[in-house]
Amino acid sequence: MKEYETLFNEYVRELTEAVKEEEERLKRIREINRNKFDTEEELENFIKERFDPICHSGRVIAVFRNYWLECNKLNEANIGYVNPEDFTVDWLSGRHESLYKIVTDMAYYPIGIDKYGNYC
């Protein structure tokens, strides 16, 4: 199970970095547009109307997908078995609650299954 723990730590690091990049991007957008609005509420409404939430960002989705598939590769290598959904979602609960909240806010998990039943 050490392989899964190592992979999970990498996942947390990359997901944290992706979230931070998105938060910084939205912060820059707020600063650029702040003088166009009379109140913070108007500014936040502008942000919500024009920009996706962090859970829908390409960076966050790419990290999520990559680690779901990497977890599945470990499963296929018969190193052990961890459900990829548990790995990418449930393992965040508790110690990484802010990341857990972001991932559980996804409208759906961006993983498909091909005609052979493999994740893609």
C-alpha positions as CSV (number, residue, x, y, z in Angstrom):
1,M,0.0,0.0,0.0
2,K,3.0,2.3,0.2
3,E,2.7,2.9,-3.6
4,Y,-0.8,4.2,-3.1
5,E,0.2,6.4,-0.2
6,T,3.1,7.9,-2.3
7,L,0.8,8.4,-5.2
8,F,-1.8,10.1,-2.9
9,N,0.8,12.5,-1.5
10,E,1.7,13.5,-5.1
11,Y,-2.0,13.9,-5.9
12,V,-2.5,16.2,-2.9
13,R,0.5,18.2,-3.9
14,E,-0.5,18.6,-7.5
15,L,-4.2,19.3,-6.7
16,T,-3.2,21.9,-4.1
17,E,-1.0,23.6,-6.7
18,A,-3.8,23.5,-9.4
19,V,-6.3,25.0,-6.9
20,K,-3.8,27.7,-5.8
21,E,-3.1,28.7,-9.5
22,E,-6.9,29.0,-10.1
23,E,-7.4,31.0,-6.9
24,E,-4.6,33.4,-8.0
25,R,-6.0,33.7,-11.5
26,L,-9.4,34.6,-10.1
27,K,-7.8,37.1,-7.6
28,R,-6.0,38.8,-10.6
29,I,-9.3,39.0,-12.5
30,R,-11.0,40.5,-9.4
31,E,-8.2,43.1,-9.0
32,I,-8.3,44.1,-12.7
33,N,-12.1,44.5,-12.6
34,R,-12.6,45.9,-9.1
35,N,-12.9,49.5,-10.2
36,K,-15.8,48.7,-12.6
37,F,-18.1,47.8,-9.7
38,D,-19.5,49.8,-6.8
39,T,-19.6,46.8,-4.4
40,E,-17.9,43.5,-3.7
41,E,-21.2,41.8,-4.2
42,E,-21.4,43.2,-7.8
43,L,-17.8,42.1,-8.4
44,E,-18.5,38.6,-7.1
45,N,-21.6,38.3,-9.3
46,F,-19.6,39.3,-12.3
47,I,-17.0,36.6,-11.4
48,K,-19.7,33.9,-10.9
49,E,-21.4,34.8,-14.2
50,R,-18.3,34.8,-16.4
51,F,-15.9,32.2,-14.8
52,D,-16.4,28.6,-13.8
53,P,-15.9,27.6,-10.3
54,I,-12.5,26.1,-9.4
55,C,-13.9,22.6,-9.4
56,H,-14.6,23.0,-13.2
57,S,-11.2,24.4,-14.1
58,G,-9.1,22.5,-16.7
59,R,-6.1,22.3,-14.3
60,V,-8.1,20.7,-11.5
61,I,-9.9,18.3,-13.8
62,A,-6.6,17.2,-15.4
63,V,-5.0,16.5,-12.0
64,F,-8.1,14.6,-10.9
65,R,-8.3,12.5,-14.1
66,N,-4.6,11.8,-14.1
67,Y,-4.6,10.4,-10.5
68,W,-7.7,8.4,-11.0
69,L,-6.0,6.7,-13.9
70,E,-2.7,6.3,-12.1
71,C,-4.5,4.7,-9.1
72,N,-6.1,2.3,-11.6
73,K,-2.7,1.5,-13.1
74,L,-1.5,0.4,-9.7
75,N,-4.6,-1.8,-9.4
76,E,-3.9,-3.4,-12.7
77,A,-0.3,-4.0,-11.7
78,N,-1.7,-6.2,-8.8
79,I,0.1,-4.1,-6.2
80,G,-3.2,-4.0,-4.3
81,Y,-6.6,-2.5,-4.8
82,V,-8.0,0.9,-4.0
83,N,-11.2,2.1,-5.7
84,P,-10.1,5.1,-7.8
85,E,-13.1,7.1,-6.6
86,D,-12.2,6.5,-3.0
87,F,-8.6,7.4,-3.8
88,T,-9.4,10.7,-5.6
89,V,-12.3,11.8,-3.4
90,D,-12.8,10.1,-0.1
91,W,-9.1,10.0,0.9
92,L,-9.1,13.8,0.9
93,S,-11.9,13.9,3.5
94,G,-10.6,15.1,6.9
95,R,-7.0,16.0,6.4
96,H,-7.5,17.8,3.1
97,E,-11.1,19.1,3.7
98,S,-10.7,22.1,1.4
99,L,-9.6,19.9,-1.5
100,Y,-12.4,17.4,-0.7
101,K,-14.9,20.2,-0.9
102,I,-13.6,21.3,-4.3
103,V,-13.6,17.7,-5.7
104,T,-17.1,16.9,-4.4
105,D,-18.4,20.1,-6.0
106,M,-17.7,18.7,-9.4
107,A,-20.9,18.2,-11.4
108,Y,-19.6,14.7,-12.4
109,Y,-16.4,12.8,-12.3
110,P,-14.5,13.4,-15.6
111,I,-13.8,9.7,-16.2
112,G,-15.3,7.5,-18.9
113,I,-15.3,3.8,-19.5
114,D,-14.4,2.5,-23.0
115,K,-16.2,-0.4,-24.8
116,Y,-13.9,-2.8,-23.0
117,G,-14.8,-1.6,-19.5
118,N,-11.6,0.3,-19.0
119,Y,-11.4,3.7,-17.5
120,C,-10.5,6.4,-20.0
